[in-house]
């Protein structure tokens, strides 16, 4: 391009379906175009009026974006002559040499023998928020979150004093503010005492489970998981090449008596089974620990969602009853705050945490320090406790509305956490498959989670499904369930 060239308005775009603001989209489109075309300094931009007319947005939006890009060094403003590409704008594209002609294609089937993409997994459509009646689990209702408090915590973490430390490579260390809160507040509420050397911050509970499995998997011992249960437990074990046995879950959760003699590791959700909500009674917890001692196996306890105990206090964590250090305890703030946070933690004896920290360092060093500090402030300043109280009150009303609505239908509630939680385990009438049913629901704007992925060998047809109520407004529940009932007649 010469200095007299002009970038055409047709080279820029915005998408109103995009979650970002129009201003952010346009700024991104302009910078990408400047970099990708290697526009020379002095290249003219479309006038704000012409670009606004082409994109169907306000002229003010275009003007604000132009001014922002002037401040960032991509554009220069010429008096009464509009905007041009600045001499300060970086150049990204490089001249590529001719590529050699390959003699063979890559055999990805041979390189990727263990197909993780084909694993048993819980799937949710990316556009679930477009459904008027989304009974999906684990998603957040933004109306219940204190955005101003979170912004204040983020502002604190971005302050000069905090930023200097957080900008450094923390090597293998975790944020002391977050770890201190977990040790002094979160764990004591579960009856657990632990020092900082017994806590590791992870990228959510799933990352913690994966790390623990990688350290503990042994091909000569069997791992036991719940059935139905969270599919990623079994898939992580299978990927680590540890044999897996499935232990049936009844109304009281996993039965320790059903464990085989060759068990070396148990992964369980004692306080709230995934997906049935069954809670392991004290007698079974003690029996599980006794068998762990007798048979010399370890236990990974996923204690997700204990904060959502609005019906009665949560049962003591299995870890709180563990005198021998056989329980690796896993928790997360992703369910109680928002799933995109990806902040979890692992609690275990110091020797295990040292190894887990070393393994984590090989993968990702540490969880992002800034997000750890923001979360730590949100917890330490009392915003988290207020948030949890708000969730409990709202979830209680939503659960009552869902239970009442289902009582008027042919669907049956088969499982629910006696403490509260944010979902119900539901069954359709005999002979109806929940996946086929969910496809019919979709035409009515209703979305549930078919039960197939939770079973090692799902029944055919699988009439079970999970209904979450964390993200659906209370006023929509009755109508959503009524539409579910109406769909029964059209289900194959």
N, C-alpha and C positions, 0 to 999 in steps of 0.2 A: 504494500500500500504506500502511496505517496502522501505528503502532508495535505494534499487537496482531497484525499479520499474521504468517503463518508460511509459509516456502518448503517446498513438499511434497517428500518424498524422491524422488518420481517425476521430478522435474526434473533429477536428476543421473544420470550414467551413467559406466561404465568398460567397456572392451573388452579382454578377455584376449588377443585376437589382436594388439593394439597392442604395438609394441616398447617403449613407455615403461612405467615401473613403475606399479603401481596407485596408489601415493601421488601420483605426478606427475599421472596422469590425473585423479584426483579433485580435486586442487587446481586444475587447469585448468578442470574442469567447474564447480566452485563459483564461481571468480572470473568466468568467462564468464557464468554465470547472474546473479550480482549486478550485473554491468555491463549486460547486455542487458535485464534487467527493471527496471533503475534502482531496485532494492530500497531502501526507505527505511531510515535508521538505526533500529535497534531491531527490525527484522524478524527473527523467530526462525528459527533453523536446525533441521532435524530432529535429534532426539536421536542421539547416536553409536550407540546400540543399534539404533534403528529404521533409520537409514541403512545400517548394516552389514548388517542382515538383508535389506533391500531389494536391495542391490548384491551380496550374497553374498560379502562380504569380512570381514576381521577387524575387530572393534571398535577394536583398537589402531591399525590403519591410519587409521580415521576420526578417532580422537582426535589422532593425530600431525598429520594434515592440518589439523584445526581449530586446533591450537596453532601450527602454522606460519603460518596465515593471520591469527592474532592478531598474531604478530610482524610480519607484513607490512602490518598496518593494515586488513585487510578485515573482520575479525571482532573482537568483544569477548567476553570470558568473564564471565558473570554468576555470582556465588557461588550455588551450588546451583540455578542456573536455566538451565544450558546456555550456548549461544552465540547471539549476535545479530549482525546486520550493524552494522558500526562507523560512526560519524560520519565517520571518516577515509577510508572507502572511496570511490574515485573514481566518477564517473558518466560513462558513455561515450555512451549513446544520446541523440540529439537529436531534436527534433520536426521532421519533414520537411513542407515545403509540398506541396501537390498538384502532381504532375508534369504538364506539358503533354502532350497527345496527339500522338504523332508522325504525320507525313503520309506517311512512306515508311520502308522498312527500309534498313539500311546494306547496300550492295553490296560485301560483303567480297571477292567474286571480282574486282572491279575494283580495289579498294584493294590487295589482296595478290596481285598478278599472278604473283610468283615464289614458288611454293609450297614453302617449306623443309620443311614437315611431310611432303611426299610424296617427299622425296629418298631416294636409295639409302642405306641405313644398316644398321648392325649392331644387331639388337634382342635383348634378353634379357628374359625374364619377370621382373617385380618380385619374384615369390615364388620365385626360383631356389633359395634356401636350403631350401625345403621339399622339394626333390628329394633322394632319398637318394644319387644318383650324379650330382652336378653337374660335368660336364666343361666348365665355362665359363671363358673367358679373362679375366684382368685383375681377378679378385676376390680378396679377402683371406681368409686363414685366421686368425681371431682368436687361435687357440692359439699361433701363431708370433710374436705381437707382444708386446713388453715393455710392458705397460700401466703398470706402476709407474714405469718410467723416463719414459714420456710424461707421466704425471701430475706427476712431479717437475719436468720441464721446463716444464709449464704453470704449476705453482706458482711457479717462478722468474719466468716472464714476467708473472705477475699480482702480483708483489711491487711495493711502493710505488715503488722506483727505476725499474723498467722500465715500470710501468703509466703513470706520468706522461707519459713520452715517447711511448708507444704510443697513448695516448688522444688525442694531438694529431692534427690533420690533417697527414699526411705530404706532402700535395700530390702531387708526382710521384716522390718518393724511395722507395727500397726499404730493407729492413732491413739495416743494415751487418753484423750478425752473420752473417746468411744469405749475403749477397753475398761476404763475406770467405771463408767456408768454400768456396763454389763456386769462387772464384778460386784459392785456395791448395790445395785438396784434390781436389774433384771433377774439375775440368777438367785438371789435370796428369795425372791417371790416364788421361785420354784423349789425352794428348800435346798438349794445348791450353794456350797461355799467353794470358791475358787480364787486363786491369785492370778495376776497378769500372765505368769508363765504357763498357765493352764488354759489360755484363751487364744484362739486364732481367728482373725477376721477373714471371711471368705466372700466370694461373689455369689451370695445367696446360699440357701440350704443345699441346693442341688450340687453346687461346686464343693461344698463340704462333704457330701455323701461320696462324690466321685473321688475326692482326695483320700478319704478314709478307706474306700474300697481298694484303691490302687496300693495302699500301704499294707492292707491286711489280707488281700486275696491269696489263697493257697490252693493249688490244684489237688492236694491230697485231703482236703477237708471240704465239707458241703456248707453252703450258705443257705439259710432259711429266710424266706420272705412271706408276707401275708398274701392270701388269695381269697377275695379280691384285694388288690393293693395297688400302690403307686408303681406303674410299669417301669419307670426309670431305675428303680432299685434293682430289679432283676436284670435289666439290660446292662447296667454298669457292671454287675457281677459277671455276666456272660462275656462282656468285652474283656474283662480281666482274666478270663478263662478259669473261673471258679465255678464248680458244679453248683446248681441251684435246686432246692426243693421248695415246693409251695405248700404252705400250711393253711388249711381252711380257717376262715374267720367266722365265728358265730356271733351271737348277740353280745357276748362279753369280750370280743376281740380274739386275739391269737391264744390258742390253748397250748401252754408249755408241754403238756403231756403228749402232744402230737409231734414233737420234735424227734428226729431220728438220733441214733447214738453217734453218728458220724458228723454231727453239726459242729462247725468251727466258728461260725459267725451268724448272727441273727440281725436283720434289719427290720425294725418295727416302729409303729406309730401308736404307742400305748395309750396316750391321752385322747386320741381322736383318729381312728382308723381312716385311711383313704381307701375307698370313698364312703364307707357305710357310717362313719361317725362313732362306731362302737368304742367304748372305753374299757380298758383293761382294769378289772377290780384289784384291790390291794392283794388279795390272796394269790391271784395269778401273777402279779408283779413279783411278789416274794418267791413264788415257785420258780419263775423264770430266772431270777438271780441265783436261787439255790442250784438249779440245773446248770447254770453257767459256771458256777464254782465246781460242781461235781464233774461235769464233762469238759471243763477247761475251754469254754468258748467265750467270745466277746460279743457285745451288743452295740449296735448303732441305733440310738434313739432319736427319731425325728419328732421334735416337740412343737410342731407348727401350730399356730393359731390358738395357743393357750390364752392369749389376751382376750379372745372373744368369748369369755365365760360370763354370760349375762343371766343364766338360769340358776347356777350354783357355782361355788368356788371350784377351780380346777383341781383334779387329783394331784397328789405329789408326783413330781417327775420321777421316773425310774432311776435317774441319776442320783436323786436325793437319798435313795435307799441303798445305794451301792457303796459298800464299805471296802471293796477290794479293788476298785478302779477298773472294773471290767466294762463299764458303759461309756461309750463315746457319745456325748450329748451334742445335738445340733439344733440351732434355733435360727430365726430369720426375722428381719424387720420388713421384708418385701411384702408379706401378706397384710400386716397391720398398717403399713404406711402406703406404699404403692409398689406393684411388681417390677416396674422399671428401675427401682432403686438398686436392686441386686446387692444388698448388704446382709450377710448372714454371719454366723459365728459357730465355732466348734469348741467344745470344752472337754478336756481329757487330761490324764496325768502328764506332767512336764516332759517326760521322755517321749511320749507319743507326739505331743505338740511340737517338739523340736524337729522331729522327722517330717511332720506335716508342713511345718514352716519351710523346711529345706526343699520339699517337693513343690510347694507353691512357688518358691523362688525360681525354680526351673521353668515354670509355666508362665507366671505373670508378676513375679516379684512380690507385689502386694496389691490389695484393692485400691482404687484411686483415692489418694490421700485427701483431696478436697471433699469428695462425697462422704468420706468417713468423718471428717471434721464437721461438716454441715449436719450430718445425722447426729453426731455426738452433742452438738449444741442444742438441736431440736429436743433431744432426750433430756439433757441436763437442765435446760431452762424450764422444764415443766410442760412444754407444748405437747409432748408425746402422751403424757398421762391424760391431758384434757382431750386429745384426739381419740384415745381409746375409749374414754367415757362416752363420747359422742357416738362412736361406732356401736358400742354396746346398746345404747338406747335405741338407735335406729335399727340395728339388726334384730333386736327383740320384736319391734313392731312389724318388721318385714317378715320375720319367721311366723309370727302369729297370723298375719294376713295370708301367707302361703299355705300354712296348715289348714286354715279355715276354708280357703278356696279349694284345696285338694279334697277336702272332706265331702265336697258336693259333686265329686267326679267318680269315674271308674278307676282312677289311679290310686295306688296304695303306697303309703310311706313305710318303707321297710327299715330305714336306719336314719338316725340323727344323733348328734352329740348331745348327751344329757346336760352338758355344761352350756351349750349354745352353738357356737360355730357360725358358719355362713353358707351352709348347704344342706340339702336333704337327699337321701338315697331313695329313689322312687321306682315303682314297678308299674308297667302297663298291664292290661289284662293278658291272660294266658294266650300264647300263640302269636303275639305281636312283637315284632323286632323293633328295638328302640332306634336303630339307625334308619330304617325305613320310615318310622314314625317321625323322626326329626326332619327328614326330607319333606314330609307333608307339612309339618309345623312351619317350615321356612316360608311356605307360600302365604302363611298367615302372620308373618313377622315374628314368630316365636323361635327361640333357640335354646336347646338343652344340650347336655353332654351324654351321648350314648355310652352304655356301660361296657362295651366290648373290650376296650384297651385295658381295663382294670383286671381282667381275668387272664390267667395263663392259658386256659382252654375255655373260651366263652361258650355258654350254652347256645344252642341253635333252636329256635330263635332266642336272642338275648333281649329280654323284655325290660332290663334294668337300665336306669339312667340317673344322672346326677343333676340336681337343680340348685344353682347358686342364687343368692339374693343380695350379694354385696354391691352389685352395680345397677340393679333395677329399682326404679322408684316405687315406693309403697303403693301409690295410687294406680299403678299399672298391673299389679300382680293379679288381681281378681280377673280382669279382662283377659290377661295372657293365659291364665289357667282355663278360663271358659273357652277360649279358642282351641286350646289343646283338646278339651273334651269334644268339641265339635269336629275336630279332625279325626277322631277315632273311626268314624263311619267311613272315611275315605282312605284308611290305611290298609295296604295289601297284607 
